[in-house]
Amino acid sequence: MNINVAFEQTFSFNPNNIIAPNGTIFTFWFPNDGILNHSVTQSGFDNPCTHLESIDDSPTVFDSGLVGGVQFSINITDDSQRTHLFNCKQVLHCGMGMVGVINAPTSGNRTFEAFTSAAVSLGVNQPTETDQGFVFGGVGAEATAASATRDSEPDAGGSAVKSGIVPWMSVLILGVLSGLLGL
């Protein structure tokens, strides 16, 4: 399923409230408008504009980093009892309502509407987060691949068209892995 980031040059994800079973892969399409980069960063209900932290401080959240002109995919790995929340960590975007939810309850105090309201209530007081770049992992949903360049937008029916891995990123990743493994 495709999700447009900064849909029609607004501070929104489209769609932003989705139901999906395990194995569903979501591809976030980032604009390349040269104005602002955006992110898709896993967050929680208690702190809607702050990246979700793990219990043991390991990097287990998914985060595209602040990017433009790329695509970023996550795979739903836990749809039972799990709501997947995400926001854009660009300064002020989450506080303007740039949030989304996968598998939100339809009633109670943890709905999509409640999450959006909590983010908007922060407004300009939204915490500023540093950009750590791309993070694999995720709680109940995980990034499936590093950001890739985007050759074109999804069509009106949501079908993705071709993309390719950023060449310099592939070289960088291979270089780091080689250094770590002593190759």
C-alpha positions, 0 to 999 in steps of 0.5 A: 500500500502506498502512502503519500508524504506531504500529500498535495503540499500539505502537512499530512500523510495520505492515507493517514488512518489505515487497517492492515494485517501482518505482512502488509508492506507500506511504501511512503512516497516523499516529495522532491519539491526542494522546499522541505524534507520530511520523515516517517518516524514511529511514535507513541500515544503518550508522546505523539511527536517524539520517536518511540523509545524501546525499553532497553534503549536499543534502536528499535523504532523505524525512522526514515530520517529527514528525506526528500525525493525517496521512498521508504517501506515498512512491513507490519509484523504485529497486527494483534493488539498493536497500533502503529503510530507515526509522525513527521519529525521535521520542526513543527510538522507533527504539531500541525497534525502530520501524523498517521496510524495503522490499526488504530481502535475505532473507539476509546481514548487511543483512536486516530482522532485522539492521537491527532488531537494530542499532536496538534495540542502540542502545536509550536511546543512540539519537541525538536528531535535530532535527525539520526537518519535511517533506522531499521527496526520497529515495534510491531512494524519494521523498515524493510529497506533503506530509502530509495530514490523515486523516479516518479510519483505513485499513480492515481490508483496508488500503484508504484512505479520504478525506483532504485537504491541510491548508489552512493548509499549502497557504497557507503553501507558496504564500506561501513559493513566491510570496516566493521567485519574487518573485510 
